[in-house]
Amino acid sequence: MTGSEVAPLLITLGALFAVGLVADAVGRRTPLPRVTLLLGCGIAVGGSGFDLLPGNVQALYDGLSTVALTMVAFLLGNSLTLSALREHGRAILAVSILIVLATVGFVTLGLWLLGVPAPVALLLGAIATATDPAATQDALRQAGARGPFADLLKGIVAIDDAWGLLAFSVAVVAAVGMSEGMDLAHLGTAVRELGGALALGVALGLPSAYLTGRLAPGEPQMTEALAVVFLAAGLASWAGVSFLIAGMVAGATVANLARHHETAFHEIEHIQWPFLILFFVLAGASLEVGRLADLGLIGGAYVVLRIAARIAGGWLGGVLGRADPAQRPWLGVALLPQAGVAVGMALVAVQEFPEYRGLILSLTIGTTVIFEIIGPAATVYAGRRVAARGG
């Protein structure tokens, strides 16, 4: 790259980090989540706004999102220790599974009753299961949520995308079966993707658990953490498996096996936020806000149904998982953020049903904008309400 090409890139990155500082300061002094502020800034400078971002900055989004989300998944995996699972394991499994089932059921049935063809309604119900672990985790941090509720949510977010991926794969098989006859190839692909991600996470986590803190005396080094995160992100992308699940499994493996030091790669927390600043701003820049105008009644119903499903599934899962009664009404509220995983599912869905491409993509992209804006605020609110009730 020439100097004339590098200068706009560096200036833009510097400005985006400054925006992150402002968002952090405003978020600390107001009820506004900093994730929402960063997304809003991204919308303003992206194609839906003033279109100020140079092309070489926008091209960074895919790589940055992979690295940033792998960092989030790795840290969430660190929370899945045996001690945490003994304390919250029943609730984590119950809530995560019930929220996925309720979301698929509510959204599918509601859209079908509104006239959406059954196969497409089923696909949209499965797409609605996707969550945004990065926004959820950062909103919890901003809310100052610590203790059992935060630990429970981190455990749920760490594994619910795995359930969502399975639900989506089953939904694709069922939807195609309704239209053309059963095809188990999609389910086999999902099983291979999950199995490959699990194997990759363990393969990276085992040597990391042994070596961390031994290469140099004391606690893990940042270089060690970055090596695992970048290897997990890169190898998962190369192998075509879920980098979120690979990162989560690697983090859980290290957290459970590296008993010779106090913290497992928490050095990554010191550099995670700069990556997330760029990720959220560029994510906002990539959102097509114009799609909101295409939603209409079906889009509004999708939003209402997904919110109702999350709340109902979270409450019922909390009851079955014996979560603290003070936490149960707020579990689903805290899990509203929805992000790029949903758009990825939608792109797979339109390959099978190209005749419904406009409906599926408009609905998914438009509602992702809505949930990325209101979701973090709901998570912050839920965290603070549970904290106020001593949950």
N, C-alpha and C positions, 0 to 999 in steps of 0.2 A: 504494500500500500504506500502511496506517495504521501508527502506531508500534507497536501491539500485534502487528501481523503481521511487521514488520521485525525486532523484537527477537529472537524465537526463531530467525529465519534467521541473523542476525549472530552470535548466541551459538553456534549449532550450527556455523557455518563456523569460528569461532574455535577451538572445541573440536576440530574435525577437523584443523585445522592443527597444534594441539598434539599430537594423536595421531600426526601425521606426524613431528613432532620426536622423539617417543618411539620410533616404529618405526625411524627413522633411527639413533638412538643404540643401540637394541638390536641392529639389524642389523649395526652396525659391530663389536659386541663378541661376537656369537654367530654360529654358522653359519646362523641363520635369515634367509632373504631378507626384506627389508623389504616387498617386494610381497606376500608371503604374510601377513606381519603385518597389513598394511593391509586385505587382503581378509578376514582373520579378524575384524578389528575391525568391518568393514562387515557381515559375517554376524551378529555379535553384536548390533549396534544396528539391523539391518534386520528385514524381515518374518519371516525364519527364526529370529530371536533375540528380543530384548526389544522390538522395534518402537518404537524411541525417536526415529527421524528424523521431523521435521515433513514434511508433504506437499509444501510449497513447496521444501524442500531436495531431496527425491527427484525432483521435477520438473526439477531442473537436470541430471539425469544425461545425457540425450540430447545436449544442447548441449555439456556439458563433455567428454563422451567424443569427440565429433566434433572439438573444438578440440585436446584433448590428443593424440589419435591423429594428427591432421594435423601437429602439432608433431613427433611422433616420426617420422612418414614424411618430413617435410622434412629433418630431421637425418640420417636414414638415406640419403636421396637425396644429401645432401652428401658421403657416403662413396663414392658411385659416380663418382669422377673417372676420367679417362682413364688416369692413372698407376696408380690402384688396379685398374682393369679390366685393364690390361696385366699387372699382377702376379698378380691373382687371378681374372680374368674366366673362364678355363676352369673353374676349380674352382667358382666361384659358379654358373655355368650347369649344370654337371654335377650338383652336389649338390642344387640347388634342384629340378631336373627329376626326378632319380632319387628324391628323397624323396617328391615328389608322386605319381609313378607307383607306387612301392612301397606308399605308404599306401593308395591306391585299390585296388591289387591284393590286398594282405594282408587288409585289413578286409572288402572285398567277398567274397572267397573264403571267409574264415573264417566270416563271419556266414551266408552261403548254406549252408555245410556244417552249420551249427547249426539250419537250418530257416527262416531269414528269407527271405521271397520275394525272388527275384533282383533285381527292380527296386528294392525298398527297400534291399536290401543294397548295391547299387551307389550309391544316393544317400547312404547312411551312410558308405560308403567315401570318396566325394568330400567330404562334410562334414568328415571327419577330417583333410583336408589343411590346414584353416584353422589359422593360428598367431596368437600374440599378440605383435606387435612391441614394444609398450610394456613388457611384463613381461620379454621377452628382453633388450631393451636395458638396462633398469635392473638386471637381474641381472648382466649383464656388467660394468656400471659398479661394482656393489657387490663383485664378485669381483676387481676391479682388473685385469680382463683387457684387456691392450693388445697391440698388435703384430699379427702375421699372423692369428692365430686370431680375435681380435676383429674385425679388418677383414673377414675372410672371412664370419663370421657376420652382420655388419651388411649386407654385400652380399646374402647369401642371404635374410635377412629382408625386405630392401627389395623383392625381386621375387617371392618365393614366393607371396604372396597373389594376384598376377596369374596365375601358373600355376594356383593353386587355383581361382580364379574360372573360368578356362577349363575346367578339369577338371570342375568342378561343372556348368557349362552343358552340356558334352557328355554328362555323366551324366544330366542331366534329360531331354535329347532321347532318349538311349538307353533310359532307364527308361520314358518315356511310349511310345516305340516298341514296347517289349516288351509293353505292356499294351493300347495302342490304335492303334498305327501311328505312323509317324514324323511329327514336327512340328518343323521347323527354326526356329520363331519364337523359342524360348529361346536358341538359338545366335546368332541375329541380334541379340537383345537384349544378350547378353554382348559381342559384337563392338562394338556401338554404345557400350556402357558403357565398355569399355576404350579405344576410340578417342576418345571424348569426354573421358575423364580425361587421356589423353596430350595431346590438343590443348589442354585447359585448363591443364595444367601447363606446357607450352611457352609458351603465351600469357602466363602470369603470370611465368614465369622469364626470358624474353628482356628485357623492359624492366627487370625487377628487377636482372638481371645488369649492365646498363649503368648504372643509377642508383645502386645501392648504393655507398656510400663517396664518392659525388660530390655528393650533396645537402649534405653537410657533410664537411669535410676529414677524412681518416683512415679508420678501420675502420667497418663498417656500424653503424647505430644500431639500438637495440632496437625503436624505432617502425617502422622499415622492415621488420624481420623480422616483427613482429606484423601489419603490414598484409598481407604476402604470405600468412601462415598463415591469418588470418581470411578473406581473400578466397578462398583456395583452399577452405577448409572450407565457406564460405557458398555460393559459386558451384557447387561440386560437389554440395552437397545440393539446391540449387535445380534444377540440371540433371538430377538423378537419376543421376549418375555416381559412381565410386569416389573419395571424398576421400583415401583412402590413396594411391592411385596418382597422383592429381593433385598431392598434396603431395610425394610422392617425386620425380616428374618435375620439378616446380618447383625442388626442392632440387638435383637433379642438374644442371639447366640452369644455375642460378646458380653452382654449384661449378665447372663446367667453363668457363664463359664470363667470369666476373668475375675476371680475372687482375690487376686493378689494386690488389688488397689481399691480405693474407695469409690471412684467414679469411672464410668466407662465411656471414654471419648466425649465427655461433656465440653471439651475444648471446642468442639464444633459449634457450640452455642455462641461463641464469641464472633464467629464470622458468618453465621447463618443470616443475620438481619440484612447485611448489605446485599446478599444474593436475593433475599425476599423483596427488598425494595425494588430492584430491577424487575423481578418476576411479576410483582403485582402491577407496577406501572405499565409494563409491556403487555401484561394480560388485559388491562383496561384498554390499552391502545388497540388491541386486536378484537375487542368486542364490537359487534355490529349493532349499535343501539337502534338503528333504523328498523331492525327486525321486530322491535316492540310494537310497531304500528300494525304488523301482520297478525298479531296474536288473536285478537277478538275474543269471543265467548269461550272458545276452546282453550285459549291460552290462560284466560282468567280462571277457568275451572281447574286447569292443571296446577296452577299456583295454589289455589285454595285446597285442592285435594292432597297435594304433596305436604302442605303444612299440617293439615288434619291428620294425615297418615303418620307423619313423624311424631306428632304429639301423642296420638293414640298408641302407636307402637312402642314409643319410649315409656309411656306410663304402664302399659301391660307388661312390657319386658322388665321394668323396674319392680313390678309386683311379683312376677314369677322368679326374678333373680334376687328377690329380698333386698333390694336397694333401700336406703333410708327413705322413709315416706316424704321427707322434705325435698328429696331430689327428684322423685318420680314425675311430677308435672313439668319439670324443666329439662328433662333429658332430650326429648324430641325438639324442643325449642332451640337448644344449644347445638343441634346437628342439622341446621337448615342450609348452611353454605353448600353451594353446588358449583363445580368448576369444569375444567377441561376434560376430565374423564367422561363426563356426560356427552360432550361434543364428539369425543372419539367413538363412543358407543353409537351415537347418531350417524356418524359416517359409515360405520359397519352396517347399520340398519338400512340405509338408503341403497346400499349395494344389493340388498335382497328385494327391496321394494322401491325401485327407482321412480315408479309412478307417483309415489307419495313423498318424493324428495323435498318439495317445497314445504309441506306441512311439518315433516319431521325436523328438518333443519331450522326452519323459522321458529318453531315451538321450542326446540332445545336451546338454540342460541339466545332467543329473546328471554326465556325464563332463567337462563344462566346469568344474564345481566341482572335480572331482578334479584335472584337469590345471592349473587355475589355482593349486591349492595345492602340488602336487608339482613342477610344471613349473619355476618359478623356482628352487627348491632344486636341481633337476637341472642347470639352466644354471649356477648358481654353482659347483656341484661340478665340472662339466665344465671350466669356465674355469680353476679352480684346479688341476685335474689336468694340463691341458695346459701351464699355466704352470710347474708343478713339473717337467715333462719337457722344458722348454725349447722347446715347440712354438709 
